[in-house]
């Protein structure tokens, strides 16, 4: 049997159905199920339908040209995806070489790379990346900041291994039932010089490296990790931008790096509290209008009534006056919320009708016109709301209510969009604040601000 034999393929099976007059419903369901099963099994028939010998020759020729030696292919395994009841081909195959390395061959583009120098190249990328981050730390310090923590993918700068499995990674099964394999594939031969990084840059993929800084200094010292009155461009962004520009050549100019910046002493608190406290900003490579990615700058603006708001969308920055919060006449009563919503089913806090009040949160005229095109096109962006019920403007003391840290609370209310399809569901949907407060004790929650529809809030 050839070492290059294609994987065994299961062929569609013939299925006979015996009709019974007393089971018409079951028969109909059975026929549908059988059709789906046969179609699913038929979907496997494309697997193995490629010129295996030609793929092996491509792998061997590529390997010989790259390393100057002939190494034979001992096995070929077609890369697969899975959908519903069947596998389907991803139009590429992993070739096992005699020396234990793997070559990935695309059926149309040819060889995409191999794993022979995987460990050496991964270490080289780590060295380059670490050097850039060390330089970023130095630039922050030169700008007057104290840098108390720097992590790459959760690793300290002195540690190795933060890119293991993260650079040009692929996962596959190497044989029928043989288990999972994974590896990093590189096309260009690495000889330790700069040429490799230039030639490989257009091919490289990195699983979004995450850099974490914890800093103290100007624009990075706010009471209880709750930034307010933040400059449009905080001073710590410039050194980090410069660091990320040093990394751009590694990926042919495409931003890949995510950076999170915390106020000194808050990283561990934020990690334990789902990243909610002490975050100063985040640089994201996913949505970008600048070469290094777009910043999310945390800046809580007060809207009155004890309510604060900040953008939770990269590239969107809110300033005082951009959003309004107005007290409104309720279109529903306290009893309506209890009877027609999911409030009593999902919240165990005590509610007081005496503090029932309704508000509308809406964008100011012209706000969306000044936002990035991507946000204008979708007509909404993510926000975060914080609520301080001890604020005199909340008005609870005037009602003779002693404010607590968690109750009374602020909720969003919207009509249940699924009510037409599921009439037994609640007419109103309630969004409630998290029981875990921010470091300053404020309640908080994520939300969405729409261009054409205000957010309705109620206090209970």
Secondary structure as GFF3:
##gff-version 3
##sequence-region A 1 460
A	DSSP	alpha_helix	24	42	.	.	.	ID=ss1
A	DSSP	three_ten_helix	43	46	.	.	.	ID=ss2
A	DSSP	alpha_helix	52	67	.	.	.	ID=ss3
A	DSSP	beta_strand	73	83	.	.	.	ID=ss4
A	DSSP	beta_strand	86	97	.	.	.	ID=ss5
A	DSSP	beta_strand	102	106	.	.	.	ID=ss6
A	DSSP	beta_strand	110	114	.	.	.	ID=ss7
A	DSSP	alpha_helix	118	142	.	.	.	ID=ss8
A	DSSP	beta_strand	146	152	.	.	.	ID=ss9
A	DSSP	beta_strand	155	156	.	.	.	ID=ss10
A	DSSP	beta_strand	169	173	.	.	.	ID=ss11
A	DSSP	beta_strand	180	184	.	.	.	ID=ss12
A	DSSP	alpha_helix	194	200	.	.	.	ID=ss13
A	DSSP	beta_strand	210	216	.	.	.	ID=ss14
A	DSSP	three_ten_helix	223	225	.	.	.	ID=ss15
A	DSSP	alpha_helix	236	248	.	.	.	ID=ss16
A	DSSP	three_ten_helix	249	251	.	.	.	ID=ss17
A	DSSP	beta_strand	258	263	.	.	.	ID=ss18
A	DSSP	alpha_helix	267	272	.	.	.	ID=ss19
A	DSSP	beta_strand	279	284	.	.	.	ID=ss20
A	DSSP	beta_strand	294	297	.	.	.	ID=ss21
A	DSSP	beta_strand	301	304	.	.	.	ID=ss22
A	DSSP	beta_strand	307	311	.	.	.	ID=ss23
A	DSSP	beta_strand	323	328	.	.	.	ID=ss24
A	DSSP	alpha_helix	334	340	.	.	.	ID=ss25
A	DSSP	alpha_helix	343	346	.	.	.	ID=ss26
A	DSSP	three_ten_helix	353	355	.	.	.	ID=ss27
A	DSSP	beta_strand	357	363	.	.	.	ID=ss28
A	DSSP	three_ten_helix	368	370	.	.	.	ID=ss29
A	DSSP	alpha_helix	373	378	.	.	.	ID=ss30
A	DSSP	beta_strand	380	387	.	.	.	ID=ss31
A	DSSP	three_ten_helix	392	394	.	.	.	ID=ss32
A	DSSP	three_ten_helix	397	399	.	.	.	ID=ss33
A	DSSP	beta_strand	410	415	.	.	.	ID=ss34
A	DSSP	beta_strand	428	432	.	.	.	ID=ss35
A	DSSP	beta_strand	443	450	.	.	.	ID=ss36
A	DSSP	beta_strand	455	459	.	.	.	ID=ss37
###
